Structure formats: C-alpha cells, structure tokens
Amino acid sequence: MPENQIDHHTVVSTSIEVTIKTGLLIGLLCLLLFSGELLFAQATPPAKLSKRPSVGLVLSGGGAKGFAYIGLLRVIQEAGLPIDYVGGSSIGSIIGGLYAIGYHPDTIAKMIRSQNWTNLLKDITDRRFIAYEEKEYGEKTIVRLPIKNKKLGLGASMYQGQEINLLLNKYFSPAYQTYDFKKLQTPFLCMGTNLLTGESVVLDKGYLPMAVRASMSIPGYFSPTDYMGYYLVDGGVVNNYPVEQVKAMGAQIIVGGDVQSGLYTRDQLNSITAIADQITSFARIGANKIGDSLTNLKIRFKTDFGMMDFDKYDSIIAFGEKVARSHFKEIKALADSLNAIEYKPLKKYEARPLDSMQVDSIIIRGNKNLNAYYFSSLFKHKKDTKIAVSDLQNNIRKLYGSGYFEHVYYEFEQHEGKTDLVIEALESGPGSVGAGIHFDNNYNVGILLSGAFRNVLGRNSKLFADLSIGPNPRLRIVYLLGFGGKVALGLSGDFYSFNFGMYNKDVKTNQVNFSNNKGSFFFQYTSRNMVNVKAGFDYEYFRFQQDVDVDTNLNPYEHFTSYGTVFLSFNADSRDRAYFARKGIVATLRGEYVMPLADNWSRQIFSNAGVFYLKYEHFIPLSPKFVLQPGLFAGGIIWDKNSPPPQHIFGVGGLCSRNYIDQYVSFTGFQFIQKFGYYSTIVRLKLQYNVYQNLYLTMRADAGTDVNDFSQVFKPVNYLCGYGLTASYNSFIGPVELTLMGSNMNSGPMVFVNIGYNF
C-alpha cells in the first residue's frame, strides 16, 4: 500500500510545523471564544452565534505501517476529540473506513491480530476448500503461467486479492445497506486511481467493501478492481493523502496521520515492492504537498518497519501508540478548544461484523461455461431466508478452490426494500502451464512440465497433464467431466518407466527396468473436498526387464503383456498443507481384482488375484512447534495358483513420499524397493519439530513385515525396523531434505536426499 515520498528527515517528535499550526489553530479558537463573549455581553446566547468547526481525519497509505493508526485513534478517543469526517488511501482507507462505520480502535486491533497475514497477502485459500482433484494433481509446480489468446502470458497481478476481498466483506458488513458513504456514522471517502487515465478518483458511494478493496489494490501485487465504471488500482499511486477531498466534504480542521517514509535510498531499493513503490511515488508528490499545506495537526510516524511487514502487527501498533502519545498535548488542546465552543460527545464505537444476512434471492453473474446447477449445489437457498456470513464465505472459498475461477467476489444489492446476494464469478482462461524440478535417490532427477485446462473439452470439465523428463520418465493425463460439484466421470492414462535394484537381504543382485502403460475409466464422488470415492477399470500393458540377464526366472517378464483391474478406492485428505502438515489425515483404502487378459504365456505366469491395502497417516499437533505423525500401511493378496503382476505386489523401501506405483511404499533405512512381499504390515511414527520459520527436524521410525507367506508375518526373524533423522527446509521449489538413517536390514548408515515437490 503506497507511501508518501516527500520528507526524508521528519522526526517522530513534535515538529516545528505542528507547533506553529497548532498555535495558530488555538489562537483562532481563542479569537472565536473572545468574539462569543463580546456578543454574550450584548445579551445574545453564544451557542447561537458561535459554531464549532468540523474536524476531518485523513490517513495516508503505507502498507503494514498503517497499523500505527490504531494508536492514533486510541489517543484521539482518550483526548475526547470527535471526528466529523474521515478520508484515506490504501491502508488508510481500511483503518479509516472501519473507524467511520463505528469500530472501536481496540476492536480493530483484535481484528488485525486474528488474521493469518501470510495467507491473506498471498491469496492462500485454506486447503479444505480446494477441490480434491486440484490437490491430487496440483501442488507440485514452482511456476505457473496462464494461457491467454492461445499464448502463454503473465497475469495482471501476482495475486487476485480473493482472501482480502472476503476479509473486507466480513468486517464492513455492518454498513452493507449504506450506498452513500456520507451517511455512514462518520462521513467517509477513500481514493482510487483510474488505471486507464492515471487520474485520481474519489470513492464516496457504492458498495463500501469493494471501494476499500479498490483503494488498496497495489499495482502488480493485487489485481485491479472494476468499480462504478472505473478500472482502479491503489489510490495512493496519485493521491496518498487526500486532505483536499476531505475538506471538500466540509471539514474545517484537518488532523492527519502519515506513515509515508520518503523516497528510498539506493540501498533500500532491494525488492520488487520497494522499486514499484518508488516508481509510483513521483506521481503523488503534488497531492502530498497540497495535503501538507492544508493540514492543521499532522502526526508523522517515521519508522524502519516495511510496508509488507504485516506479521509485525504488535510491534507496529505499539510503536504507533508511542508516537501518538507524544502528540497527546496537541490533540487534547484541540479537543478542549473545540469543546469550549460547543461540547460534542464521542460517538458510540460498538460496531461488530454481522453473523447473518436476510437475503431475498441469489444472482450469479459471470458464469459462461458452468451452468446454474453447479452453483445451486453449493448455495441451497430458499427465498427470503437468513444466510450465515461464515457459511457464505466458506461457499465462496469452495467456488474459488474449484479452479474454475480467477476470482469469486460477492456483494449485497438493495432494491425495493429487498436484499439480493450477488455472486460475481470471473471464470479463468482456458488453462495454464507450469514447471517444476525434483531430485531424490530413488527416481533421480526429473523436470516437470505440467498443464491444467478447464472447460475446454466440455462444460464442467478438467484436463490435467504432467510430463516428467529424466532417467525415469513419466506421462500422466487425467480428464474429468463433472456432473455438478461432486460427481464426475474420469478417463486417465499413465505411462512410466523407472529403474530399481533387486536385493538378497542387503546385497544388490540385479538392476531392473519396469515399464508400464495404463489406461483407466472411472466414476468418482467427492464429499467436502476431503473424501473421494472411485470405482472403475484399469487396462495395463507392462514389461519387467533386467539390465543384465542374471536371473533366468525373470526372462518371461521381459515381454509386454496386458491385464485388467476392477477397483474400488476410498481416499481422504484433510491435511492443512501438502508438505509439513500440522493437522489432518491422508489415507487410501483400495480393493482390486486383477485379471490377465492376454491369451499367450502370461496366463501361465500370472493368475487372477484379489488385492487390498490401507495407507493411513495422521498429523497431530502437540504444540506450536511439535507435530506427531503416526502412520500405518497394511495390505494382502489372495491369488489362485500364480502371483499377480509385479506392480500389484507390495514393494518396501526408499523415502520418496509419492511413488509411481501405489503399492510401493517408503521404509526408513531401506534401499528403494529392497523388499517384495504378498503380505505387508508397517507401522510408522514421526515427530516433526519446527526449529525456526521454514526449518524442520523430523525423527522417524518404521517397523513391520513384508513376506510372501501369511504364516511368516508374525515370526520375529522377518521383522523389519528402520530409524532416521531428517533435516528439512521448506523452500520455494519445495522441500529440501537430508536424511541420515539405518535399519536392521542394512549394516551401515545411509543417506537420502530429496529436493523439490514430488511428482
């Protein structure tokens, strides 16, 4: 949120400028009092002949530094100074707007402290609102670019401001019926900048949350806002201190709060936000000079806090109050002088966000490719009923989390005494392309090219495509055709090849390449974005080939053969994060019936088989730093006379969290797929410790069995045990991890390296 760029040397303490202006002001008020006394001597009541001057409060933009205004508002109230008009830009429009509709400074402070500012500023929607398929096939790219007009392009901004919009709607809800901002508890205006003409725009009417949203739309950071026929960005670009506009409302005395820090030095121009703010600062110098000349009492907050230091709210609020209290005498003198002319009590500042809203009907705007049923599946609304604001906001998040929209906003429209809920849904473009990179000891290095396309092959459709390029390549394509918001028909293809070793205990005896081509047809049902049920059929065509012909028993596997699988799976993912989760579960319960389809030799090697397995991992927060992670894997195979194909046998070993084959599971202290078996039971326990910010340490222990004969499951000689310690850093390319581990299967210590998101 932009800052003033005029004065480099202003100090926090009372300036000469403030002293002179305050002295002149008090002198003026004394003159008014003196005139009133003369008139009173002529038997005329002073109240009828002396009029109290009106006071306007103006708050500049300046990003997170605007939290300092909480202290200024507290001191204003303590001094007993009523405010008649409020105006602001950017963060000043947010704090000023909340005060104008009747929020107490302490209430505003609580609201600031209750936010997750990282999620707000980066448009991170709570994972429980993200569509299941978006979590399943997403969350693995470093960069993603939208496709516009059949070309790759860049978005209009880094973030849409989806969560900021919901925040403003919630806290400005008490004023949803007020179209004219002059009719608020305290008349209010804020500033926007017309992106098409570069002109400053006064926002004093319309839907208040969206006006404030427009005023704080940092160019390049938050998307521009369509409002009242304008295409707006941050008001501070041109007018970051709207004193002239507040005086035009009727204010005679101006009290100003200013968190602008002046032009940056060369050393300070070390971030995108600093450079963007420096560039835009030149355009607002003129408005700042005018504002300074018209301000009677100005409080400057000179600080080293940055405009994006939103997570330092407590320090900034405390700093702001300290500075404001250093000006208490001037503010108190002004209040006393005004009250000497005409006493005016403070207004009641008791505003609270609304819990529910009486809504007559719901209007959907902007949907082109999605029919009305898609929306009605979420908004089950009867005419003229109450809607809980929390439920409304969560449904908006679900719409946004579907991946179909660039943004989903809402507002309330008044007409003929009725209130309509209007959903403004801007559908996303045809798709996007992303890229990622990954390395681990199991699959070696891989470069990911990823595409996501929505509503291209039919309404309510999604197409995901991933190509991993490297020594172990993989191509995965998934097509989903939705029927409303929960049921979908799916088609997928999965083509991969990877290498792994074969072992006799801890001795590597062979190197094998496994290639598989799989096509799937399935139906799926998703509930609450956390539970997914699939039923369908897989057709697979595979080969299991030795690098060197060491074991003649494996020779028959070297020819491609085909088979089919009928399956039913139950999947759950309620984690708060895909990596370094603090709470929730991730689980899969799958049953399948495997059938050889070829009429050649394969029926002599493989037979029909029933396979079932359960994967389960639970994340339990023990404290803000510690998370306990118990887990379980259990599976078994029922077959006729021959074994099922090798990718349906349980492979154990390695630490890759996402394997190409679901039946291959990690085990601490083991080589990649070091053990094969028809019956597998593994219990896990991990303790994750957040050392500092993005740095983690995880202690881990695995124990279990993986055998070919069920009667051998409980024999101690077959027990497996592994242990290790993982140091992790949560980087922008994904986790960067180093694990030291050991086990009862391998004699010496082992090292596992993992870099980047898994795909």
N, C-alpha and C positions, 0 to 999 in steps of 0.2 A: 504494500500500500504506500503510495508515493509520499515523498517528503519535500519540505521546503529546502531550497538550495541557496539561501541568501547570506546568512550570517555564520561565519566560522568561529567567532570569538565571543559569542554571548555566554555569559556565565549563569549558573543556576540561581545565584542570589539576586536580590532586588537590584535591577539595573537603574541607571540614571533616567532612561526613557520612562520606566514605570513610575519612578518617583515624581518626575515632572508632570506626567499625565495625571497621576493620582492627585497631586497637589492642585492642579488646575481644576480637576473634577470636584474636589472637595470645596475649593473656593467658589465654584459655580453653584454648588448646592447651598453653601452658606449665604450667597447672594440671594438665592431663591427664598431661603428662610427669612432673611432680613427684609426682603420685599413683602413677604407674607405678614411679618409683624407690623410693618407700616400700614398695611391695608387693614389689619385687625384693629389698629388704633382708630381707624375710620369706621368701626362698627360693622365691618364685613367679615363673615366667618372665613378663616384662612383655608379650610378644606375646599371651599367653593372656588377659590381664586388661585390656589396653588395645586399643581398637578404633578404627581410623581412620575419621573422619567422612566421609560421602559428599558429593560436590560436584555441584551441578547448574548447568548453564549455561543462562541464559534470554536470548533475543534478541528485542527488540521489533520491531514493524513500523515502516516509514518509507520505503517505496519504494526508489528508487535509492540513497539514503543508506546502506542496509543493506550495500552493497559494502564499507563501512568495517569490517565484521566480519571480513574477510579478515585485516586487520592484527591484530585482537584474537586470532584463532585462532593466528596465527604467534607472537605473544608468549606465549600460553598454552603452546604447544608448546616454545618456547625456554626457558621457565621450568621446564619439566618438570612441569606440573600436569595430572594425569589428570582427565578429566571422566567422571562416572558417570551423569549424566542430562542430557538436552537437551530444551528446550522453546522454542517460538517462535510468533509470529504473523506472517502476511503474508510479507514478505521474510525475516524472522527464521525462518520455517518452512522456507524454501528453503535458506538457508545452513546453518541448524542441522540440517536433515534430511540434507543432503549430508555434513556432518561426522559425523553419527550413524551413517551406514552405512559410513563409512570412507574418505571422500575427504580427501586432504591439502589444506591451505589453498592451496598453490601450484597444485595441480590445479584447484581451484575457480576460482582467479584466471584460469587459462588458459581455462577454460570460459567465463567471463564475457567475456573479451577476444575470443573466437572468434565471438560472436553478432552478427547484424545486428539491433540492438535496435529500430530503426525498423520493420522488417518484423514482428518478434515482437509488439511492442506494438500495432501497427495491423492485425494479422491478415493481412498481405500474403503470400499464397502465391506462391512462385516461379512465374513466368509459364509455364514449361514444363509445369506441372501443370494449367494452366487449359484446359478443353475448347476446341477450335478455334472452335466456333461462339460460345462466350462471349466470346472475343477478337474475333471478326469483327463481332459485333453489339452488343458491350458497350463498356466503356472510354470512354464519352462523356458521362456524366451527372455533374452536380455533386452532386445529392442523390437518394437513392432510398428510398422508403418501402414497407414490406411491406403486403400486403393480408391482414387478419385478420377473420374472421367477416363477409366481404363488405364490409368497410370499410377505409379507409386507417388505418394506425396507426403507432406507433413501436415499435421493437424493445425488448426488455427491457434492452438494454445497447448501448453503442457497438460493442463487439467481442465475438465469441464466445469468444475465447481458444483458437482452433484451434491456432495455432503454439506457444503456451505449453504446451498440453497435450502436444504431440509432444515438446517440449523436456524436460518433466518425465519423460515416459515413457522417454526415452532415458537420461537421467542417473541416474534412480532404478532403472534396470533391474537392477542387482546385487541388489536386495532384493525382486525380484518374487515370490519364494516365501514371504516373511515376512508373515503376516497380522496377527500380534500385534506391535506396534511395540516392546513391552518386550523382545522377543527379538532386536532389531537389535544390531549391535556395541555401540552405546550406546543404552540405552532412550530412547525419543523420544515426544513428543506435540506436537501443534500445535492451534491454536484455530480454530473456525469460529463463525459467527453464524447462528442459525436465523432465516431471513427471515420465517417465518410467526409466530413468537412473540417475536422480539427477544432470545432467551436465548442465552447463550454455550454452545458445545458443545465438549467435549474430544474430539479426534480421535486415538485411540491404537490403532486397529485398522482392518483393511480393506486396500484397495489403496493403497499409500503415495503413488504419484504423484497420484492423484485426491484424497487427503486434503490434500496440499500445494496442489493446484490450488484446492480449496475455501477453504483458509485465505488465499489471496492474491487472491480474487475481488473486486476493488474494486467496490463498488456503483455501478451505472450505467456503469462502464467495461468490465468483463468480466461475462459472463453468470453468473447464479447457478448453483450446482452441485448436482445430485442426488447425495447420498452417504449411504449407510447409513440410508435412510429419512428423511433431513433435506433441506431445501432451503436451501442455505447460501450466504452471502456472506462477505466478508473477516472473519476472526476479530478483527481489530483494531478493528472497529466497537464491540465491547463490552469485549473484553479484549485489549489490545495488548501486555501484559507479564505473561504467565501464571506468575508466581512461585509463587502459592499452589498451582497444579496440579502444578508440578514438585516442590514439597516433599511433596505428597501421594503422589508416586511413590516417595519415600524419600530425597530429597536433604536433607541436614542443613545444608550451607553453600551459599549461592547467590552465584554470580558473574553479574552482569548486564551486558549490552550494550544501550545505549539510544541510538537515533538519532532519538528524538522531539524536536521543536523547540519545543513550546509553542504556545499559541494564536496565530493570525495577527493582525497588526495590520490596520487598515482598508486601508492602502496595499498590504498583501500579498495581500488578497483580490481578486486581479485575474485569476483563471482559474477555470474550472469545477472543476478538480480541487482547487484551494485552498478554494473555497467548500464543496464536498462534504465535504472532509476536516474543515473547521471545524465543519460541522453534526454529523458523526458523532463528533467528539472529545468532546463533552459526556458521551456515554453511557459512555465508558471511563475517566473521571476516577477513579471509585471503585476500579476494579481496579488502576489505576496507584498509587493511594495505598497499597493493601494490598501490592502488589508492592514498593514502595519500603521499606515498614516491615519486610519480611521479607528484604530483600537485604543480604548481608554485605559484598560488594565490588561496587560499581557503577561502570561506565565509561560516562560520558556523552560523546557525540560531538555537540557543538554546532557547527553548520556552516551556511553560507549556500547550500549545494547544495540543489536542489529534489527533491521526491520523484519527479519524472518525468525527472530528468537522467541517464537510463541510458546515454547516449552519452558521459558524462564519467567512465566507469568507472576509468580510470587515475588521474585526479586524486583520486577518492573513495577508492580503495584506498590510495594514498599518504598521503592525509590520515588515514585510519583507522589506518594503521600508526604514524604520528607520534603520534597521540593515545594509542594503546595502549601505546607505548613509554614515554610519560610516566608510566604506571602500572606499569612493569615491576617496580619495587621491591616494591610491594604484592603483585603476583601471585607474584613469586619468594618473598617471605616466607611467603605462604600455602602454596606448594608445599613449601618446606623444612620448615615446621612439620608438615605432614601426613606427609611422608616420615620425619620424626623419630619419629613414632608407628609408622608402618608403611610401608616403602618399596613403592611401586607403580609399575612402569614404564609408559610411554606405550603405548597400543595401536598396532597397525600401521595406518597410514593409506595404503593402497595400492589402494583401490577404483578400478575403471575401468568405463566403460559396456560392456555386453555386445555382442559383434559379431553373435551369432546366438542363436536360441532353439529348443529342441526342442519342437515343437508336435504334439499328437495330432490335434486337429480344429479347424475354424474354425466359429464360431457367429455368425450375423448376427442382430442384434436391431434393431427399429425400422423395418424396411422394410415399407411397405404398398403403395405404388404401383409399386415396382420389383421385378421377380421375381428369383429367386436367380441366374439366368443372368447378369444384369448384374454381380453381384459376382464370380461364378466366372470371368468373363472377365479379371478383374484378379488374383484370388487363385487361381492354378493350383497347388493344394496337394494333395499326397498324404499319406495318413495316416502319422503318426509320422515326420515329417521335420523337418529344420532349416530355419528361416526366417531369412534375414539381416535384422537390425533395420533397416538402411538401406533395403532393398527394401520392407520392410513399411511404413515411414514414408512412402516415396515413393508407394506404392499408396494409402495413406490420403489423401495430398495430392491424388492424381488423383480419388478419390471426391469429396472436398470441392470440387475445382476443376470438377467436372461441373455445378455449380449446382443440383443436386437436393437438397442437404442444408444445414441450418443449421449443423450440426457433425457431424464423424465422429471419434469417440474409439475408443481400443482399450485393452484390458487383458487380463491373463493370469489365468485362473482355475485353481485347483488342485483336483483331486478324484481320490481313489484312486491317487495317485502319478502322475497324468497332468496335462498342462498343455493347456488349451484357450485358443485365441485368440478373444476375444470382440470383435466389431465393433459398437459402439453408434452407429447412424446415425439421427440425428433429421432426418426429411425436412422440407424447407422448406414454407412455406404455399403457397397456390395461385399466388401471384405477387407482383409488386412494380411500382410506378410510379415513374419518375424524371423529372428535368427537367435541361435544360442550356441554354446560350446560346452563340452563336458569331457572330463578325463577321470578314469579310475583304473585300478589294477585289473579289473575283470574284463571290461569291454574296450579298454584302451581309449584313444582319443576319438571324439566324434563331433562333427559340426552339424548343427540342426538348421534346416530350412523349413519353416512352418507357415501354413496358410489356414485362414479361417474365413469361411464365406457363409453368409446368412441371407435367406430368402432369394437365393439365386436359382436354385432348382426346385421351385415351388414355394408357395406361401408357408410360413412357419417351418422352414427347413434350415438345416445347418450342415455344412460340409467342412470337415477338418482333415488336413493333410500334413503329415510330417515325413521329412526325408532326412535321415541321419547318414552323413557321409564319413567314412572312415574304414579302418580294418574290419569292423563288424557292422556292415551297413544294415539299414532298416528303412522300409517304406510302409507307412500306415495311413489308410484312408478310411474315414468314417462318415457316413451320410445318415442324417436323422430327419424324418418327416414327422412333425408334431401334429397331434390332434388335440388342440387346446394347450394347456400348460403342463400336463402331467404324463400323457400317453404319447408314445412315438413309435414309429416303425423304423428299423435300422438296417443298414447294409454296411459291411466293412470288409476291408482287405488288409492283410498283414503279411508282409514279405520281408524275411530277415535271414541273415547268415551270421554265425559267430563261432569262435573257436574256444575250446576249453581242454584242459588236460584230464587224463584218466589216471587214477592212483590206486596203488596197492598200499593201504594204510597211508604213510606219508611219503611214499616213493612214487614219483611220476613215471608211468609206464608207457604213455602214449599221448598223442595230440590229435584231437578230433575236430572236424568242422561239421556243424549242424546247419542245414538249410531247410527252410520251411516256407510254404506259400499257403496262406489260409484265407478263405472267403467265408463270411458269416451273414446270416439272415436272422433277425431277432425282433421281438417286441420288448419294449421297456415301459415301466411305470415308475414315476418318481414322486416321492412324497416329501414336502417341506424342504426340498433341495438337499436333503441329508440321507435319504434312503432310496435306493434304486434296485428294482427287481427286473431281471432279464430272463427271457426264455427264447430259445432259438436253436439253430442248427449250424454247425461248422463243417466246412469241407476243407481237408488239408492234404497237401501233396509235399512229401518231405524226403530228405536224404540225410544219412548219418555216415560220414566218410572219414576214414583215417588219413592223416597226413602221410604216414608211412605204414605199409602193410605189416603190422606187428602181430595182430590178433586175427587169425583166420575166421574166428567165430563172428567177427564183425563184418565180414565181407558181404553177406546178404543185405546188410543195411545200406550199402553204398549205392543202390539203385533207387530211384524215386518210386514211391508208391503212394497210394491215396487211401483215405479212410474218412468216415464221417462221425460227427459227435452231436448228440442231442443233449442240451444242457439247460439247467435252471440255476440262476445265481441270485443271491441276496447280498447287496453291498450297502455299506454305511460309511459316511464320512462327515463327522460333526466337529472336526478339528478347527480351532480358531485360526491356525496358519498351516500351510503345507509343510513348512520347514520350521524347526524349533518350536513346535506347538506347545502351548501351555495347558490346554484343556481339550476334552473331546475324545472321540474314538475314531478308529478307522478299521473296518472289518470286511471280510468276504466269506460267505458260506456258499459253496458251489457243489452241485452234483451233476455228473455227466455219464452218458452211456456211449462208449467208444466202439465203432464197428468198422472193420476193414471192408473196403469197397472193391478193391481190385480182385480179379479172378486168377491172378498169377500166384507166384510163390509166397506173396505176403500173407495169404491165409494159412500157410504152413508155419509162419513165424509169429504172427500176431493173432489174437483171438478177441472176441467181444469181451468188454470189461466195464464194470461199474466203478467210477472213481468219485470220491468225495473228499473235501478238505475244508478246514476252517482256518482263516487268518484273523487274528484279533490283536489290536494294540490300544492301550488305554493311556491317556495323559492326565495325570492327577497333580494339580498344583499343591505343593506343600507349604510354600511361602512365596513371596515375590521373586525369590532367586532360584528356588529348587522345584523341579518337576519330576515326579516319579512316573516311570513308564513301564508297567508290566505288559507282557505280551504272550501270545500262545499261537502255535501252529500245530494242527493235528490233521492227519489225512490217512486214508486207507484205500486199497484197491481190491475189488472182487473180480476174479477172472476165471475163465473156463480152463483151458489147458496150456495156453501160451500167454506171454506177457502182452500188455498194451504197448503202443508205440512209445519211444523213449521220452517224448516231451510230456507224457502223462504219468511218468514215474517221478517220484519226489527226489529232487536233487538238492543237496545241502552244502553250503559253503560260500565264502566271499562276504563282502559287506555292502554290495550295491542294493539300495533300497527299492529299486524298480528294475526287475529282470525282464528280459524278452518273453520268458515263459513263466506263467503264474505259479506253476508247481515247483519252480526252483527258488529256494528261499535262502536268505542270508544266515550265516552262523559265525560268530566271533571266533577268530583263531584258526579258521579253516581256509584252505585254498578254494578257489572258485569251483563249485560243484565237485567237491572232493569225495562226497559220499552219494550213492544212489540207493534207493530202497522203495519197497512197496508199502511199507508202514512207517509213518514218521510222526513223532511227537516231540515238540520243542517248547520249552518254557523260557521266557526272557525276562530280564529285569535291568532297566537302565535308570540312572539317576543323573538328570541334567542340571547343571549349575550355570547360571548366567553370571559370569565373572564381572563383566563390565560392558554395558551397551551391547555391541554385536559379537562379543567374545564369549564362548561357551566351553565348558568342560563336561564330558559325559563319561561316567563309569558304567561299564556294561558287563553282563554275564549271561551266557546261554547254557542250557543243559537239555539233554534229551536223547532220543534214539532214532535211527534211520536204518531199518533192516528189511530183509526180503521175506522173512518168515515171522508170522504174528507171534509164534511161540517164543521167539527170541527177544521180543520187545522189552520184557521185564528182567532180563538177565544182566547183572552188573557189568559183565565183560563187554557189553555193547553200549554202555552209557557213554555219551559224548559230553564234554564240558569245555567251554571256552570263556575267556575273560579279556578285557581290554580297557584302554583309556583313550578317548577321542578328544582332541582339541579342535575347535571349530570357530570359523569366522564367517558371519553372515554378510557376504559381500554383494555388490550389485549384479555380479554374474552368477550368484548362487552360493551355496555353502563351499567353503574351502576348508578341508578337513584332513587331519593326520591322525591315524590310529596306531597305537602300539598294542599288540595283542599276542596271546598264546593260547594253547589248548592241550588236552591230553592226547590228541592225535598227532601233533607236530612237536618235535623236541625243542626247537629253538624259538626265539621271539620273531614275530612277523610284523610287517609294516603295511598299512593300507592307506592309499592316498585317494581322495575324492575332491574334484574341483568342478563347480558349476551345477546347474539344475540337472536333475536326472531326466533322461528321455530314452 
